[in-house]
Amino acid sequence: MPAISLLSFAFVRDAVKPALLQLAEEEGGLADEITPTKNTATTPLIAAIRTLHDRGTGALLVSADRQATLVLVELTTELLDIRNWPIVEKVEKLIAQWRERGQVPAGLDLSLTGSAPVGRDMTRGQRYSACATEFWTVALVIGMLVLIYRAPLLAVIPLISVAMATQISLKLLSHLTQAGIVTLFEEARIYINVLLYGTGVDYCLFLISRYQKEREQGAAKTPSGPSGAKGR
């Protein structure tokens, strides 16, 4: 296979790096080129942009067979930081624009990889999993209640109660986490939904069954007697 053409090297130098430098300027500049001062409010998200044309480290960005080269966009954030998402999306748009306009040299394939795209995809996958788990949990609970009691209204009562309790619990945990009182992991919502819907519906079924049993034994709908409770 032929090595990367000089036209491909020129494309990295004349198109890719200038576009990424412009992106960095829009995001507040390069962190490695900014001298920290007391007036600096925040650190830019992009630390540096490195290509094969850089002195010293540039030679390390080309494969031994000269079939591939890396363009590094170093970030100052962590793997799962949500602030990485806009930058990753802008780089994806740049790649799409180059392809649509036919600016990519023949034989050159552009791919986006690294910790920031992987972290974004992991977080998206976790959120999708949480939403899917919540949906199927509710769907299974509704199906079980309808099959057991064959009464939609009776199935809605415990479902509404558990749904309200779940949302209140999630909001409370969110506020406690923001206040630094508790620490939660990303998948906590999945476990909370499953546990609350499982135990909550089970307890509601127990109460409904107990009520039906009491009614079958002749208990009144409302309590009676001086103390407000029926004597037995």
C-alpha positions as CSV (number, residue, x, y, z in Angstrom):
1,M,0.0,0.0,0.0
2,P,1.3,3.5,-0.8
3,A,2.3,5.9,2.0
4,I,0.3,8.9,2.9
5,S,0.6,11.4,0.0
6,L,2.1,14.8,0.3
7,L,-1.3,16.2,-0.5
8,S,-2.7,14.5,2.6
9,F,0.1,16.0,4.7
10,A,-0.7,19.4,3.2
11,F,-4.4,18.9,4.0
12,V,-3.6,18.4,7.7
13,R,-1.4,21.5,7.7
14,D,-3.5,23.8,5.6
15,A,-7.1,22.7,6.5
16,V,-7.3,20.6,9.6
17,K,-5.0,22.5,12.0
18,P,-6.3,26.0,11.1
19,A,-9.9,24.8,11.6
20,L,-9.1,23.3,14.9
21,L,-7.2,26.4,16.0
22,Q,-10.2,28.5,15.1
23,L,-12.3,26.2,17.1
24,A,-10.0,26.6,20.1
25,E,-10.2,30.4,19.8
26,E,-14.0,30.2,19.9
27,E,-13.6,28.1,23.1
28,G,-11.4,30.6,24.8
29,G,-8.0,29.8,23.3
30,L,-5.4,27.2,24.1
31,A,-4.7,26.6,27.8
32,D,-1.0,25.9,27.2
33,E,-0.5,29.4,25.7
34,I,-2.4,31.3,28.4
35,T,-0.4,32.5,31.5
36,P,-2.5,31.8,34.6
37,T,-3.5,35.0,36.4
38,K,-5.7,35.9,39.3
39,N,-8.2,37.4,36.8
40,T,-8.5,34.2,34.9
41,A,-12.1,33.0,35.6
42,T,-11.9,29.6,33.9
43,T,-9.4,27.4,32.2
44,P,-10.0,26.9,28.5
45,L,-11.2,23.4,27.6
46,I,-8.6,22.9,24.8
47,A,-5.0,22.6,26.1
48,A,-3.1,22.2,22.8
49,I,-3.4,21.0,19.2
50,R,-0.6,18.8,17.9
51,T,0.1,17.5,14.4
52,L,2.9,15.8,12.5
53,H,4.3,19.2,11.5
54,D,5.1,20.2,15.1
55,R,8.8,20.1,16.0
56,G,9.9,17.3,18.3
57,T,6.7,15.5,19.0
58,G,5.3,15.7,15.5
59,A,7.4,12.7,14.3
60,L,5.7,10.6,17.0
61,L,2.3,11.2,15.4
62,V,3.1,9.3,12.2
63,S,3.0,5.5,12.0
64,A,6.1,3.6,11.2
65,D,4.7,2.6,7.8
66,R,3.5,6.2,7.2
67,Q,0.0,4.9,6.6
68,A,-1.6,6.9,9.4
69,T,-1.1,10.1,11.4
70,L,-2.7,11.5,14.5
71,V,-4.0,15.0,15.1
72,L,-4.2,15.5,18.8
73,V,-6.7,17.9,20.4
74,E,-5.7,17.8,24.1
75,L,-8.4,18.8,26.6
76,T,-8.1,20.0,30.1
77,T,-11.2,18.1,31.2
78,E,-11.8,14.6,32.4
79,L,-13.0,11.5,30.5
80,L,-16.7,11.8,31.4
81,D,-16.9,15.6,31.6
82,I,-20.1,16.8,29.9
83,R,-18.3,19.9,28.7
84,N,-16.4,17.8,26.2
85,W,-19.6,17.2,24.2
86,P,-19.9,20.5,22.3
87,I,-16.2,20.3,21.2
88,V,-16.6,16.7,20.0
89,E,-19.8,17.6,18.1
90,K,-18.0,20.6,16.4
91,V,-15.1,18.4,15.3
92,E,-17.6,15.9,13.9
93,K,-19.2,18.7,12.0
94,L,-15.9,19.8,10.6
95,I,-15.1,16.3,9.4
96,A,-18.6,16.0,7.8
97,Q,-18.2,19.4,6.1
98,W,-14.8,18.4,4.6
99,R,-16.3,15.2,3.2
100,E,-19.4,16.9,1.8
101,R,-17.3,19.6,0.1
102,G,-14.9,17.0,-1.4
103,Q,-11.9,18.6,0.4
104,V,-10.6,15.3,1.7
105,P,-7.8,14.0,-0.5
106,A,-8.4,10.8,-2.3
107,G,-7.3,7.8,-0.3
108,L,-7.4,9.7,3.0
109,D,-9.8,8.4,5.7
110,L,-10.7,10.6,8.6
111,S,-11.8,9.1,11.9
112,L,-12.6,10.6,15.4
113,T,-11.5,8.8,18.5
114,G,-10.0,9.4,21.9
115,S,-11.1,9.7,25.5
116,A,-13.6,12.6,24.9
117,P,-15.7,10.8,22.2
118,V,-15.5,7.6,24.2
119,G,-16.6,9.3,27.4
120,R,-19.5,11.0,25.6
121,D,-20.7,7.7,24.0
122,M,-20.4,6.0,27.4
123,T,-22.5,8.6,29.1
124,R,-25.1,8.6,26.3
125,G,-25.3,4.8,26.5
126,Q,-25.8,4.9,30.3
127,R,-28.6,7.5,29.9
128,Y,-30.2,5.5,27.2
129,S,-30.0,2.4,29.3
130,A,-31.5,4.2,32.3
131,C,-34.4,5.5,30.2
132,A,-35.0,2.0,28.6
133,T,-34.9,0.4,32.1
134,E,-37.3,2.9,33.5
135,F,-39.7,2.4,30.6
136,W,-39.7,-1.4,30.7
137,T,-40.0,-1.4,34.5
138,V,-43.1,0.7,34.3
139,A,-44.5,-1.3,31.4
140,L,-44.0,-4.6,33.2
141,V,-45.5,-3.2,36.4
142,I,-48.6,-2.0,34.5
143,G,-49.0,-5.3,32.7
144,M,-48.7,-7.3,36.0
145,L,-51.2,-5.1,37.8
146,V,-53.7,-5.3,34.9
147,L,-53.3,-9.1,34.7
148,I,-53.6,-9.6,38.4
149,Y,-56.5,-7.3,39.2
150,R,-58.1,-7.0,35.7
151,A,-59.0,-3.4,36.6
152,P,-57.2,-0.5,35.0
153,L,-58.2,2.0,37.7
154,L,-57.0,-0.3,40.5
155,A,-53.7,-0.6,38.6
156,V,-53.3,3.1,38.2
157,I,-53.5,3.9,42.0
158,P,-50.3,2.1,43.1
159,L,-48.5,3.2,39.9
160,I,-49.2,6.9,40.5
161,S,-48.2,6.5,44.2
162,V,-44.9,4.8,43.3
163,A,-44.2,7.2,40.4
164,M,-44.6,10.2,42.7
165,A,-42.4,8.6,45.4
166,T,-39.7,7.8,42.8
167,Q,-39.6,11.4,41.5
168,I,-39.5,12.9,44.9
169,S,-36.7,10.5,45.9
170,L,-34.6,11.4,42.8
171,K,-35.1,15.1,43.3
172,L,-34.1,14.8,47.0
173,L,-31.0,12.8,46.1
174,S,-30.1,15.3,43.4
175,H,-30.2,18.2,45.9
176,L,-28.2,16.2,48.4
177,T,-25.6,15.5,45.8
178,Q,-25.3,19.1,44.7
179,A,-24.9,20.1,48.4
180,G,-22.1,17.5,48.7
181,I,-23.9,15.6,51.4
182,V,-24.0,12.3,49.4
183,T,-22.2,10.9,46.4
184,L,-23.9,9.0,43.7
185,F,-22.6,7.0,40.8
186,E,-24.0,7.5,37.2
187,E,-26.1,4.3,37.2
188,A,-27.8,5.1,40.5
189,R,-31.0,6.2,38.7
190,I,-31.4,2.7,37.2
191,Y,-31.2,1.0,40.6
192,I,-33.4,3.5,42.3
193,N,-36.2,3.1,39.7
194,V,-36.1,-0.7,39.8
195,L,-36.0,-0.9,43.6
196,L,-38.7,1.7,44.2
197,Y,-41.1,0.4,41.6
198,G,-40.5,-3.2,42.7
199,T,-40.8,-2.7,46.5
200,G,-43.4,0.1,46.1
201,V,-45.8,-1.8,43.9
202,D,-45.3,-4.9,46.1
203,Y,-46.3,-3.0,49.2
204,C,-49.3,-1.4,47.4
205,L,-50.5,-4.8,46.4
206,F,-50.1,-6.0,50.0
207,L,-52.2,-3.0,51.2
208,I,-54.9,-3.6,48.6
209,S,-55.0,-7.3,49.3
210,R,-55.3,-6.6,53.0
211,Y,-58.1,-4.1,52.4
212,Q,-60.0,-6.6,50.2
213,K,-59.6,-9.3,52.9
214,E,-61.0,-7.0,55.6
215,R,-63.9,-6.1,53.4
216,E,-64.7,-9.8,52.8
217,Q,-64.7,-10.3,56.5
218,G,-67.3,-7.6,57.0
219,A,-65.3,-4.6,57.9
220,A,-66.9,-1.2,57.3
221,K,-65.7,1.2,54.7
222,T,-65.2,3.9,57.4
223,P,-64.0,3.4,61.0
224,S,-66.6,3.6,63.8
225,G,-66.6,3.8,67.5
226,P,-65.5,6.4,70.1
227,S,-61.8,6.1,69.3
228,G,-62.4,6.1,65.5
229,A,-61.5,2.4,65.2
230,K,-63.8,-0.5,64.9
231,G,-63.7,-2.9,67.8
232,R,-63.2,-6.5,67.1
